Amino acid sequence: MQYTIIDVETSGRTNRITEISVFKYDGNVIVDEFTSLVNPNCYIPDHITALTGIDNNTVKDAPEFHEVAQQVLDITEGTTFVAHNVNFDYNVIRNEFKSLNIDFTRKKLCTIRLSRKLLPGHKSYSLGKLCKDLDININGRHRARGDAEATVILFQILQRQDNAETVFSEFLNKKSKEATLPPNLPKEVFNALPNATGIYKLKNKKGEIIYVGKSKDIKKRVLSHFHSKTKKALDMVRETADIDFELSGSELIALLMEDAAIKHHFPQYNKVAKRAPKGFSLFSYQDRNDIMHIAINNSKATPNPIITFYSLRDARLFLERICEQFSLCPKFCHLQEGVNECSHYVLKTCKGVCTAKEDVKGYNERVTNAICQIINDSQDVVLKEKGRHDYEEAFVIVKNGAYLGYGFIDRDEQITHEDELQHFLIKQKDNSDVQSILRAVLLNK
C-alpha cells in the first residue's frame, strides 16, 4: 500500500492554503516529494505569521493553488492520505479542489488517532509534544515540510507497533467510527453516548463547553457533526475533547434544557441571540359600532396584551383557532383586511355580525368568553411529558403565565394535587425564547 503523508499551513480563519508538503511513502521508503508555498489570495493575519513565519510578502510570488493542483492530484492518486489530525488537512485540500470544481476523494488515516490506539499513555497527542516524547526532531515546526517530515517518522514508528496491521485495517474501514471521530476525543467517550433523547455538551481540552445541542438520538446527532464539512463544524470538531450528556425523555424538555444551557454557558459555537426576539400580542378594542375586535400588534405597542407570541405565524394560527372555536368573525379578528364582510377561505364560522345579521351583544359575549379562556389557559398549565426511563414521567409547569421549570417523577408516586409536584420541580428561568417554545407546543395541544 502507498501513502501520502501531508501537512498544510493555512491563512487561519479563511482556511486557504499558504504552504503544502506531500511525502509519498511506499510503506518502506519515501519515493517522491512535493513541497510548495501557495499564494492564498487573501490576507494572512499577524497571529498566523507569528506561528508559521509566513506572511503575505512570503507568498506574493508563490503559485496559486490552481497552478499546483495537478501536481497534488498526481502525487496522491491511488494513495492513502495520512496527516496528524487528518480531517483538517484533508478538508482544507478538498475545499481548494472544490473551488476548482474537482472532486478530491482519498482514503484517510489519522496519526493522532493511530497514536492514541498504538501508543497509549501520552499526556498530549499534539504533534510537537508527541514528537518530543518520542525523540523525533522537527526541522521547522509549524511549517508544512517540517511537520510532514516529522509525521513520516511518527508513521514509521506506528507501523512497527504490535497489532499495527489490524489497527490500520480497522481505521481504513469506511464503516468504522474511528475514522470520523475528532482526533482529541477518546473513543470510549463517544461510545458512552446514548441513542436517546436529551442534550449534549461538546467540551475542549480545558473542559470549556464549546457547543450545546439537543436531539432525539444524542449519539447519532453528535456523529453527524463529525461528518459535516462546514468550516464551523470542522473548527468545532477539531477542538472537541470530551462530551457530556443529559437525558430529557421528551423533545420539549430537551428544548428547554438546551435553551437554559446555552444561556448559562454562552458556548462559542452556538448562535446566541444578541437581542430579544420581536413579540406579537393579541389585544382587544371596541369600534364605533360597539363591536369588539381581537387583533395582533407589535408587543411594544400593546400596553395590555391578552397573550404574547414570538412569531407572527404562531400568533395568527392561534387567532384562527380561537376564531373558529368561538364562531368569531374573521373580519373583526383582523384575519381579513379591507373587506365589507368576511369570506375567509378556511374559517366559515361567522354568524353574520359583519352583515348585521347577528346581534352585536351576542357576538361581544362570545368575544369576551374567548378572551377569558385565553387568559385562563395561559396562566396555569402542567404539561405531562415522557420520562427519561420507563418507570418515570416528566412534567413542565407554567404558573401565572410564567415558566417555572420541569421535573421527573416515578410512576409509583401518588400525586393528588398539582402543588405536590413542587417537590420534584427543577426550577428554571423564564424568558422569551422559552415562552416561544411553550407556545408552539400549546398551540398543538
PENORKA-V324861 format. One record per residue. N is the residue number from 0. RES is the residue in one letter. SS is DSSP state (H for helix, E for strand, C for the rest). PHI is phi in degrees with one decimal (* if undefined). D_CENTER is the distance of its C-alpha to the mean C-alpha in whole Angstrom. Layout:
N	RES	SS	PHI	D_CENTER
N	RES	SS	PHI	D_CENTER
This chain:
0	M	C	*	38
1	Q	C	-106.2	37
2	Y	E	-127.0	34
3	T	E	-119.6	33
4	I	E	-98.9	32
5	I	E	-129.0	30
6	D	E	-142.2	29
7	V	E	-126.1	27
8	E	E	-107.6	27
9	T	E	-129.2	25
10	S	C	-81.8	25
11	G	C	93.7	22
12	R	C	-57.7	19
13	T	C	-80.6	21
14	N	C	55.2	21
15	R	C	-92.2	24
16	I	E	-72.0	27
17	T	E	-110.1	30
18	E	E	-158.9	31
19	I	E	-137.9	31
20	S	E	-136.9	33
21	V	E	-129.6	34
22	F	E	-109.0	36
23	K	E	-89.6	37
24	Y	E	-129.9	38
25	D	C	-92.1	40
26	G	C	100.2	40
27	N	C	-129.4	43
28	V	C	-138.5	43
29	I	E	-74.1	42
30	V	E	-111.5	43
31	D	E	-164.7	41
32	E	E	-148.3	39
33	F	E	-136.9	38
34	T	E	-134.2	37
35	S	E	-159.1	36
36	L	E	-70.0	35
37	V	C	-136.0	33
38	N	E	-81.0	33
39	P	C	-80.5	29
40	N	C	57.9	31
41	C	C	-154.0	28
42	Y	C	-71.3	29
43	I	C	-98.2	29
44	P	C	-62.0	28
45	D	H	-60.7	30
46	H	H	-68.4	28
47	I	H	-72.8	27
48	T	H	-61.7	31
49	A	H	-62.2	32
50	L	H	-80.4	30
51	T	H	-104.5	31
52	G	C	82.6	34
53	I	C	-95.5	33
54	D	C	-123.6	34
55	N	H	-64.6	34
56	N	H	-67.9	38
57	T	H	-61.6	37
58	V	H	-105.7	36
59	K	C	-61.9	38
60	D	C	-102.5	40
61	A	C	-78.1	38
62	P	C	-67.0	37
63	E	E	-78.2	34
64	F	H	-60.3	31
65	H	H	-62.6	33
66	E	H	-81.5	36
67	V	H	-110.8	35
68	A	H	-56.2	33
69	Q	H	-64.3	36
70	Q	H	-64.9	37
71	V	H	-67.2	33
72	L	H	-60.9	33
73	D	H	-65.0	37
74	I	H	-72.9	37
75	T	H	-95.4	33
76	E	C	-60.8	35
77	G	C	75.0	35
78	T	C	-115.0	34
79	T	E	-94.7	31
80	F	E	-78.4	28
81	V	E	-120.5	28
82	A	E	-158.8	27
83	H	C	-86.9	26
84	N	C	71.4	22
85	V	H	-61.0	22
86	N	H	-61.5	19
87	F	H	-65.9	19
88	D	H	-60.6	23
89	Y	H	-61.9	22
90	N	H	-72.5	19
91	V	H	-62.1	21
92	I	H	-66.7	24
93	R	H	-61.4	23
94	N	H	-68.1	21
95	E	H	-62.6	25
96	F	H	-67.7	26
97	K	H	-61.0	24
98	S	C	-65.7	25
99	L	C	-100.5	29
100	N	C	61.8	28
101	I	C	-117.4	29
102	D	C	-86.5	27
103	F	C	-103.3	26
104	T	C	-133.9	26
105	R	C	-140.2	27
106	K	E	-65.5	27
107	K	E	-128.6	25
108	L	E	-137.1	26
109	C	E	-110.2	25
110	T	H	-74.1	27
111	I	H	-69.2	25
112	R	H	-68.4	24
113	L	H	-62.9	28
114	S	H	-67.3	29
115	R	H	-60.5	27
116	K	H	-80.4	29
117	L	H	-95.7	32
118	L	C	-127.1	33
119	P	C	-69.4	31
120	G	C	102.2	32
121	H	C	-80.9	31
122	K	C	-67.5	29
123	S	C	-137.9	27
124	Y	C	-114.2	27
125	S	C	-66.0	26
126	L	H	-60.1	29
127	G	H	-61.0	31
128	K	H	-72.8	31
129	L	H	-66.9	32
130	C	H	-64.6	34
131	K	H	-63.5	36
132	D	H	-62.4	36
133	L	C	-98.2	38
134	D	C	58.4	40
135	I	C	-96.5	38
136	N	C	-80.3	40
137	I	C	-104.5	37
138	N	C	-90.1	39
139	G	C	110.8	37
140	R	C	-67.9	34
141	H	C	64.2	31
142	R	C	-119.7	33
143	A	H	-56.7	32
144	R	H	-68.3	35
145	G	H	-61.8	36
146	D	H	-70.3	32
147	A	H	-67.1	33
148	E	H	-64.4	36
149	A	H	-65.4	35
150	T	H	-67.1	32
151	V	H	-60.7	35
152	I	H	-63.4	37
153	L	H	-60.3	35
154	F	H	-61.4	34
155	Q	H	-66.3	38
156	I	H	-63.0	38
157	L	H	-62.7	35
158	Q	H	-60.9	37
159	R	C	-85.6	40
160	Q	C	-77.5	38
161	D	C	-57.7	39
162	N	C	69.2	37
163	A	H	-60.4	36
164	E	H	-61.5	36
165	T	H	-65.3	35
166	V	H	-64.2	31
167	F	H	-58.3	31
168	S	H	-63.9	32
169	E	H	-61.6	29
170	F	H	-71.9	27
171	L	H	-82.2	28
172	N	C	-66.4	27
173	K	C	-60.1	24
174	K	C	-83.8	24
175	S	C	-75.2	23
176	K	H	-66.1	20
177	E	H	-54.5	21
178	A	H	-71.0	21
179	T	C	-106.3	17
180	L	C	-73.1	17
181	P	C	-58.1	16
182	P	C	-62.9	19
183	N	C	-95.4	19
184	L	C	-99.4	18
185	P	C	-62.1	21
186	K	H	-59.5	21
187	E	H	-65.3	22
188	V	H	-66.7	19
189	F	H	-65.0	17
190	N	H	-62.0	20
191	A	C	-78.4	20
192	L	C	-68.9	17
193	P	C	-89.9	18
194	N	C	-91.1	17
195	A	C	-144.5	17
196	T	C	-81.6	15
197	G	E	165.4	14
198	I	E	-117.3	11
199	Y	E	-136.5	10
200	K	E	-128.4	10
201	L	E	-84.0	10
202	K	E	-122.6	14
203	N	C	-91.7	16
204	K	C	-61.2	19
205	K	C	-82.8	20
206	G	C	84.3	19
207	E	C	-80.1	16
208	I	E	-76.3	13
209	I	E	-107.6	11
210	Y	E	-160.4	7
211	V	E	-123.4	7
212	G	E	-138.8	6
213	K	E	-136.8	8
214	S	E	-166.3	10
215	K	C	-74.0	14
216	D	C	-136.5	14
217	I	H	-57.6	12
218	K	H	-61.9	14
219	K	H	-64.1	13
220	R	H	-67.5	9
221	V	H	-61.3	9
222	L	H	-62.5	12
223	S	H	-64.4	10
224	H	H	-61.2	8
225	F	H	-73.7	11
226	H	H	-91.8	13
227	S	C	-67.3	11
228	K	C	-109.0	13
229	T	C	-69.8	12
230	K	H	-62.2	13
231	K	H	-58.6	10
232	A	H	-64.5	9
233	L	H	-62.5	12
234	D	H	-64.4	13
235	M	H	-65.2	10
236	V	H	-63.5	11
237	R	H	-61.3	15
238	E	H	-88.6	15
239	T	C	-68.8	13
240	A	C	-126.1	17
241	D	E	-159.9	16
242	I	E	-140.3	14
243	D	E	-102.7	15
244	F	E	-143.7	14
245	E	E	-144.8	16
246	L	E	-73.8	17
247	S	C	-123.9	18
248	G	C	85.8	20
249	S	C	-118.6	19
250	E	H	-66.9	15
251	L	H	-60.0	17
252	I	H	-68.1	17
253	A	H	-61.9	14
254	L	H	-60.9	13
255	L	H	-68.1	15
256	M	H	-62.1	14
257	E	H	-60.7	11
258	D	H	-60.1	12
259	A	H	-64.7	15
260	A	H	-66.6	13
261	I	H	-64.0	11
262	K	H	-72.0	15
263	H	H	-83.2	16
264	H	H	-99.3	15
265	F	C	47.6	13
266	P	C	-61.9	11
267	Q	C	-66.3	11
268	Y	C	-99.6	8
269	N	C	-95.7	7
270	K	C	-83.2	9
271	V	C	-100.5	12
272	A	C	-60.1	14
273	K	C	-81.4	17
274	R	C	-135.6	20
275	A	C	-66.9	20
276	P	C	-65.5	20
277	K	C	-67.6	23
278	G	C	-100.1	25
279	F	E	-128.9	27
280	S	E	-114.8	30
281	L	E	-87.3	33
282	F	E	-142.1	36
283	S	E	-128.8	40
284	Y	E	-159.6	43
285	Q	E	-108.8	47
286	D	C	-88.0	48
287	R	C	-67.7	52
288	N	C	-96.5	53
289	D	C	68.2	51
290	I	C	-82.5	48
291	M	E	-80.3	45
292	H	E	-110.4	42
293	I	E	-120.2	38
294	A	E	-139.8	36
295	I	E	-110.9	33
296	N	E	-147.3	32
297	N	E	-55.9	30
298	S	H	-57.3	30
299	K	H	-64.7	31
300	A	H	-99.9	34
301	T	C	-119.8	35
302	P	C	-68.4	37
303	N	C	-127.4	37
304	P	C	-69.5	34
305	I	C	-77.7	34
306	I	E	-159.6	31
307	T	E	-121.4	28
308	F	E	-123.1	24
309	Y	C	-117.7	21
310	S	C	-151.1	22
311	L	H	-63.5	25
312	R	H	-61.6	24
313	D	H	-62.1	24
314	A	H	-61.7	27
315	R	H	-67.8	29
316	L	H	-62.2	28
317	F	H	-64.2	29
318	L	H	-65.6	32
319	E	H	-61.9	33
320	R	H	-65.8	33
321	I	H	-65.0	35
322	C	H	-58.3	38
323	E	H	-70.3	38
324	Q	H	-62.8	38
325	F	C	-105.4	41
326	S	C	52.0	43
327	L	C	-89.1	42
328	C	C	-86.1	43
329	P	C	-56.6	40
330	K	C	-64.8	42
331	F	C	-84.4	42
332	C	C	-100.6	39
333	H	C	58.7	38
334	L	C	-87.8	36
335	Q	C	-134.7	39
336	E	C	-122.6	40
337	G	C	68.8	43
338	V	C	-124.5	45
339	N	C	-80.8	49
340	E	C	-141.4	48
341	C	C	-74.0	44
342	S	C	-150.7	43
343	H	C	-60.6	40
344	Y	C	-68.6	39
345	V	C	-108.8	37
346	L	C	-86.7	39
347	K	C	-120.5	43
348	T	C	-100.4	43
349	C	C	-61.5	45
350	K	C	-94.0	49
351	G	C	107.9	50
352	V	H	-63.4	50
353	C	H	-76.2	49
354	T	H	-118.2	52
355	A	C	63.2	54
356	K	C	-89.0	55
357	E	C	-123.1	53
358	D	C	-66.5	54
359	V	H	-62.3	52
360	K	H	-60.8	53
361	G	H	-64.7	51
362	Y	H	-63.0	48
363	N	H	-62.5	48
364	E	H	-63.8	48
365	R	H	-66.3	45
366	V	H	-63.1	43
367	T	H	-62.1	44
368	N	H	-62.6	43
369	A	H	-62.4	40
370	I	H	-63.3	39
371	C	H	-61.4	40
372	Q	H	-66.1	38
373	I	H	-58.1	35
374	I	H	-65.4	35
375	N	H	-65.5	36
376	D	H	-68.3	33
377	S	H	-88.1	31
378	Q	H	-84.1	32
379	D	C	-123.7	32
380	V	E	-139.2	30
381	V	E	-120.7	29
382	L	E	-95.8	27
383	K	E	-88.9	27
384	E	E	-128.7	24
385	K	E	-70.5	24
386	G	C	-81.1	24
387	R	C	-74.1	22
388	H	C	-134.9	25
389	D	C	-63.1	28
390	Y	C	-90.4	31
391	E	E	-136.1	29
392	E	E	-123.1	27
393	A	E	-124.4	25
394	F	E	-149.9	26
395	V	E	-127.9	24
396	I	E	-115.0	27
397	V	E	-120.3	28
398	K	E	-126.8	31
399	N	C	52.9	33
400	G	C	83.0	30
401	A	E	-105.2	27
402	Y	E	-74.1	25
403	L	E	-98.3	26
404	G	E	146.4	23
405	Y	E	-134.4	23
406	G	E	-161.9	25
407	F	E	-128.0	26
408	I	E	-145.6	30
409	D	E	-63.9	32
410	R	C	-61.9	33
411	D	C	-77.7	37
412	E	C	-65.4	37
413	Q	C	-95.1	39
414	I	C	-107.9	38
415	T	C	-104.3	40
416	H	C	-147.3	39
417	E	H	-59.2	36
418	D	H	-61.5	36
419	E	H	-69.6	36
420	L	H	-70.6	33
421	Q	H	-58.1	32
422	H	H	-65.4	33
423	F	H	-103.8	30
424	L	E	-73.2	28
425	I	E	-97.6	25
426	K	E	-67.1	25
427	Q	C	-135.9	22
428	K	C	-88.5	22
429	D	C	-85.6	22
430	N	C	-161.8	21
431	S	H	-64.5	20
432	D	H	-66.2	17
433	V	H	-64.9	18
434	Q	H	-59.6	21
435	S	H	-65.8	19
436	I	H	-61.2	17
437	L	H	-68.0	21
438	R	H	-63.0	23
439	A	H	-61.9	21
440	V	H	-69.9	22
441	L	H	-65.0	25
442	L	H	-62.0	26
443	N	C	-96.8	25
444	K	C	-77.7	27
